[in-house]
């Protein structure tokens, strides 16, 4: 996960559109996934959480979402990508990724945000 974080920052530095979650997102919600895919989702969620704890730089929600999207796309697992602004504070944004209704990254109270995508 640390290497994905570095990779994403490098893409951003080089001006690549692939550095943005919106550019790589293939958000396709699904109600059913197999046991093997569900296990992989749990591993991805754990890896993002663990990396966020130990990466020495600020691994913001948008970076975590990019990491989740990148890994879910590679695994062929359908997901939902959300971007929102906080109600009462339209300057504060947040992004999160969910698979079959469970958070993979960016855990939040969704009803505290206006969805903009």
C-alpha positions in Angstrom: 0.0 0.0 0.0 2.9 2.3 0.7 4.1 1.8 -2.9 0.6 2.6 -4.2 0.6 5.8 -2.2 4.0 6.8 -3.6 2.8 5.8 -7.1 -0.3 8.0 -6.9 1.8 10.9 -5.7 4.2 10.4 -8.5 1.4 10.3 -11.0 0.1 13.6 -9.5 3.5 15.2 -9.6 3.9 14.2 -13.3 0.4 15.7 -14.1 -1.1 12.4 -15.1 -4.9 12.2 -15.2 -4.6 8.7 -13.7 -3.7 10.3 -10.4 -7.3 11.2 -9.8 -10.0 8.7 -8.6 -12.5 10.2 -10.9 -10.3 9.2 -13.9 -9.8 5.6 -13.0 -13.2 5.0 -11.4 -15.5 2.4 -13.0 -18.1 2.6 -10.3 -20.6 -0.2 -10.7 -22.6 -1.0 -7.7 -23.4 -4.7 -7.1 -25.5 -6.5 -4.6 -23.8 -9.8 -5.0 -20.1 -10.8 -5.0 -18.5 -14.2 -4.4 -16.8 -15.4 -1.3 -13.4 -15.0 -2.8 -14.1 -11.5 -3.9 -15.5 -10.6 -0.5 -12.3 -12.0 1.1 -10.3 -9.8 -1.2 -12.4 -6.7 -0.3 -11.7 -7.4 3.4 -7.9 -7.7 2.6 -8.0 -4.4 0.7 -9.9 -2.6 3.5 -7.4 -4.0 6.0 -4.4 -2.9 3.9 -5.7 0.6 3.5 -6.4 0.9 7.2 -3.0 -0.4 8.1 -1.2 1.8 5.6 -3.1 4.8 6.8 -1.9 4.1 10.4 1.8 3.8 9.4 2.4 6.0 6.3 4.4 8.9 7.6 2.5 11.4 5.4 -1.1 12.4 5.4 -3.0 9.7 3.5 -6.1 11.7 3.0 -9.5 10.2 2.1 -9.0 11.0 -1.6 -5.7 9.1 -1.6 -7.4 6.1 0.2 -10.2 6.2 -2.3 -7.7 6.1 -5.2 -5.9 3.2 -3.6 -9.2 1.3 -3.1 -10.4 2.0 -6.6 -7.1 0.9 -8.1 -7.0 -2.4 -6.2 -10.8 -3.1 -6.8 -10.4 -2.4 -10.5 -7.5 -4.8 -10.7 -9.5 -7.5 -8.9 -12.6 -6.9 -11.1 -14.7 -6.2 -8.0 -17.7 -3.8 -8.5 -17.9 -0.9 -6.1 -19.5 2.5 -5.5 -17.3 5.7 -5.4 -18.7 8.7 -3.6 -17.6 12.3 -3.3 -19.5 14.7 -1.1 -19.3 18.0 0.7 -20.2 18.4 4.4 -23.6 19.8 5.2 -23.2 23.3 6.7 -19.6 23.5 5.5 -19.5 23.3 1.7 -15.7 23.8 1.8 -15.1 20.5 3.5 -15.1 17.6 1.1 -14.8 13.8 1.6 -14.6 10.8 -0.6 -15.3 7.1 0.1 -15.6 3.8 -1.5 -18.1 1.0 -0.7 -18.6 -2.6 -1.8 -22.1 -4.1 -1.2 -22.9 -1.3 1.2 -19.7 -1.7 3.4 -16.9 0.9 3.5 -13.6 0.0 1.9 -12.2 3.5 2.5 -13.3 6.9 3.9 -15.6 5.6 6.7 -18.1 8.4 7.5 -21.7 9.3 8.4 -23.0 9.6 4.8 -26.0 11.6 5.8 -23.6 14.4 7.0 -22.6 14.9 3.3 -24.3 16.2 0.1 -23.2 13.8 -2.6 -21.8 15.6 -5.6 -21.4 12.6 -7.9 
